Amino acid sequence: MAVTRQYPYNQFNFQVTFDGTEAAFQEVSGLGMEVHVAEYRSGDSANNWPIKVTGLTKTNDVTFKRGVIGDLATLYNRIHNVSLGSSGDSTSNSSKGGMTIVINLMDDPNKNPVQTWKLYNARPTKLTGPALNGKGTDVAIEELVVVAESMEQA
């Protein structure tokens, strides 16, 4: 049975794991999917309007942002291995395996997951380093964009 609340959950209380390894992020955006709908009307149809035919489901690209912490062991190496393929060799013709990424929205007092998004067979498509400026005092932020074959929301 669903829990009803008087107010929505806070957006800042979330947890991300990449294949079981926790990673801290400042922001996660782009969670979603869309279903392509095609219009079709046969030439001998008595109706003067098309029917809607459900097509493929597409998962959106998801963007992760975090402050640079110099930790290459947990995230970058994992991404690098996925981009090289399962054998770790960039010249290999083996199929490239993706990651399972789990994003949990947590409740305020107990830190229990209240909503979960799972991205299956996710692969990195873009890793952007921080914009560096000697005049500022902002935190150095890196950005990771991943694509996934499917998404499950629970």
Secondary structure, 3 states (H helix, E strand, C coil): CCCCCCCCCCCCCEEEEECCEEECCCEEECCCEEEEEEEECCCCCCCCCCEEEEEEEEECCEEEEEECCCCHHHHHHHHHHHHHCCCCCCCCCCCCCCEEEEEEEECCCCCCEEEEEEEEEEEEEEEECCCCCCCCCCCCEEEEEEECCEEEEC
